[in-house]
Amino acid sequence: MHVPIILFLVTVAGFLLAIGYFLYTSLFAGRLLARCRIPGDALFDLTPQMSPVEISAFLGPGHARSRSVVRVDLEREGSWLWSRDVMPGEVRGLFDDAISVQRFRVETPGRYRIRGTVSTPDGKTRLPVAAIQVHVRVREPRPVVYVLAGSMLAGGFVSLLVVLA
């Protein structure tokens, strides 16, 4: 008599765990360390304890209609580390307009510089609203939590159907 209730609770718990963990890792995505408009740059200090770091680009409304390309460069104490191009129409986050440019772990502490530039076919160098943000201590989703939640959801639901049949 209590078995269907327990199986129902396991199924609901799996569903709530999956949704809750997704919201937790998406909405609480670390602490904002630096921000700059595009075009522009920002200086900030990073240490290995601040890892993982995520750099995101926010491209304003109307950017998807333009054919401009945003280039994001990262330097450490004057040494170039990498460059990434952010294209219009790239996949955006579920809850915001951020495009993840790069996620990395800091191995060498120091002063970093993030720079954003725009290249457009029509020669305009300014976007209506565009910025780059640097977040530190970003939460990385763990696949094992999703596997556990999916197992609870599927196993509880199928077992509930078998018990009630």
Secondary structure by P-SEA (a helix, b strand, c coil): caaaaaaaaaaaaaaaaaaaaaaaaaaaccccccccccccccccccccccccbbbbbbbccccccccbbbbbbbbccccccbbbbbbccccccccccccccbbbbbccccbbbbbbbbbbccccccccccbbbbbcbbbbbbaaaaaaaaaaaaaaaaaaaaaac
